[in-house]
Amino acid sequence: MVLIALIFLIFSKFNQNSDSLNITSNDSWLKESIIEESNLENVWKCEYKNQIVYFFEHGCCDFMNPVYNKDGEIICSLGGFTGAGDGKCPDFETQKSNCENLKNFSNCAKAGEISFNDATGESKECCAGLVQVENVPAGRPEKCEEYHNMAGYGAICTDCGNDVCEGWENQCNCIEDCPYNP
């Protein structure tokens, strides 16, 4: 029963992120792209050089910030390690206009961040593309069930299923990425 409730919570959180976007059916590629991205802070719809473009703004970590045309093709990227982007639209910041923020993710829980705190009852929505999992300690498979039934661990957001065992993931909360190896 607890497992069913957890699965429902995970999928409702995931759908809440993607369905709350102001996107038409003609822009379905946009919703899919947003879900696939990680560490997004904002998604902007702007005019640039007489066309509608979508600017994906990441919040940290030297990510490239792609600018897409209406068909979902990347026309340029800003930012990155050097901050210069790919150099294909150096005038984007000064020439973009009529920008509308389609989604602000800055208040959502990013990968590895707490999304539910058992002690305080505070909760945060996971950012797009992330799922909520229990923040339980690692353990042998027979211990995992015991941890899942205990209160006090809360929940975190993660991109479980990306084939990388992140520091906050383990065999008890993301067996897909962190298989048990005795």
N, C-alpha and C positions, 0 to 999 in steps of 0.2 A: 504494500500500500504506500509506504514512504517512497519507494522507488518510482511508482507511478506519479505521485505528486511532484517529485523532483524533475522527472522528465517533462511533465506539463509546464512546470515553472521555467525550465530551460527554454522550451520552444516558445512559450508566451513572451519571454524576455527578448528572444531573438526576433520574433515577428514584430514586436513593439518597436524595435529599432528601425527595421526596414519599412514597415507599413506607415510610419509617421512622417515619411518624406512627402513633399509636395511634388510628385512626379506623375506625368501623364503616361498612358499606355504606349505612346509613341517613343518614350524615352526609357523603355524597359531595360535597355543595356545599362542605363545609369544606376538603377537600383541594384542590379547584379554587381556592377563594379564597386559600388559603395560597400556592399556586403563583403566582397572579397578583400577590400583594403583593411589595413590595420593602422592604428595610431592616427586616424583621421581626427582633425579638430573641427573643420568646417568644410561644407560643400557649397560653393558659390555658383550662381548662374549669372553670367555677365554678357555684355556686348563688347566685342573686340574686333576691330577692322570689319565692321558691318556684318558680323555674324554672331549668333548665339554660341557661347562657349561655357564650359563647366570647369571650374577650378577646384581641385582637391587640395586642401591645405592641411598638411600634417603638423602636429604640434611640437615635434621634437626630433632629435636624433639624426639629423642630416638626411632626412628623407627627401627624395625628389618630389616636387609638387606638380603633378601633371595638369595640363590644360587640354581638355577634350573639345572637339567640334560636336555639332549636334548629332552626328552619326556614331559617336563613340571612338573616334580616332584621335590619338594624341597628336596635337599640333606642336606642342613644346612642353618643356618642364622647367620649373623654377626651383631655386634653392639648391639642395644637395650639399655635399661635404664642403665645397668651396663657396657656396652661396650664389654662384653664377648660373646655375642651371645648365641647360644644354646649349644656351646661346641662340635658340631659334626665335625667341620673341623677347628681345631685351627691353622693348617698350611696353610690355604688358602692364606693368604697374601704373604707368602714366596714361596709357591709352584705353584701359578698360573703363566701362561706364555702366550705369543702370544695374549695378550688382544687387542680387537678392540672395540672402543666405537661406538655402534650402534646408540645411540641417546643421545645428551646432552640437558637436559631440564633446565640448570641453567639460561638461558636467557629468559625463558618463564615466564609469569605471573602466580603465584600460587593462590590458593583459597583465595579470599578476596583482592587480589592485583589489582590495576588499569591496565586495558588492553587497554583502550583508554582514553586519556585526551583531553576533548573538548577545553580547554584553549590553549594547546600547539600543538595539533594535533598529538602528539606522540602516537604510538601504539605498543603493544607487543602481541605476540601469546600466547594464553592460554596454559598452560601445558596439557599434555595428560589426558583425562578423565574429563576435566573441560569445561564448556561452558561460553560464554560471555553473560552477562545480563546488562541491563541499571542500573547504580548506582543511582537510584531514591530514594527519601525519602519514608518512610512508609506513608500510608494514607488510607482513606476509599476507597472502590472500585470505587466510582464515581470520586475520585480524581486521581486515578492511570492513567487513560487515559489522563488527563490533564498533569500530570508529564511526561508521555511518549512523549508528543508533544512539550515539552519545551527543549531548548538546554541548555547546561552547566553542565549536570550531568556526562557525560562520560560513561564509561562501566567498569565493573569488571569481574573477572573470579570466577566461583563458581562451586560447585558440586551439584547444584540444582537437587532435585529428590532423595536425600539420606535420606529423612524423618527426617532431623535435620534442624531446622531453625537457621542457622549460624548468627553471629552478623552483617554481611553485607547483609544478605537476609531479605526480608520483603514481605508483601502481594502484593506489587506492582511489584516486580521483580522475585519472586519465590513463587507463590501461592501454588505450590505442597508441599513445606516444611513449609510455613508460612500462613496458612489459616486465613482469616479475622474473628475475633471474636469480635463482637460489645460489 
